[in-house]
């Protein structure tokens, strides 16, 4: 992701965004933004939550890079376990699972639905791309 | 980690052991808490249903020393109950808490961070000056 985009994500979601996002595909901006919104909203499920409560960090986020999928999201709870409810835990599993399921289906360049995975002949990591960017990459090879 | 423990974890929990090769450097004193962690994750499987790998586990060791465990759900969401999810939260918090207070050498629960020399280690009073 471009630095200017990551800076904006860090400004919007200081509890969850950091410069490790620079390693993520540009096309993941939309789903990453959605992910961070969902993580931020987890605290609304805490008993006693008030709408004017400040944003808190509920989980720590870690990104792992693989050959495929390109990156996978891992988390660990930061907020004390005694404050986690079954509903909140369930929602976290849903949010993380959905992200890891959807991300490989997104064009890594533009964020549109991908049509497949482009495998390069050299050591470059394979990429999920939409038709437009698949054609563009193949033309460039 | 002693070879016998490496072989144990590789045989009993290959789904979490092999993707984390850093675990070969896991402190000897933490062998028990690692075994408890994997066992607790395995409890997500019901005795009567087919065994599944519910989560992917990632152990991170920072450049200055501390270890941290992270998880990522692998089984589809519809198969998770809210109790399963809460169990996962508790399990991951227990291992991370344990790694912050268990002596890396003897496994006693009164370890505290020894910040110098690097790498940082969690050691009890007895073993603080060992290495």
Interface residues (C-beta under 8 A of the other chain):
Chain A: X60 X62 X64 X72 X73 X74 X75 X76 X77 X80 X81 X84 X85 X86 X87 X89 X90 X92 X93 X94 X96 X97 X98 X100 X101
Chain B: X56 X58 X60 X68 X69 X70 X71 X72 X73 X74 X76 X77 X80 X81 X82 X83 X84 X85 X86 X88 X89 X90 X92 X93 X94 X96
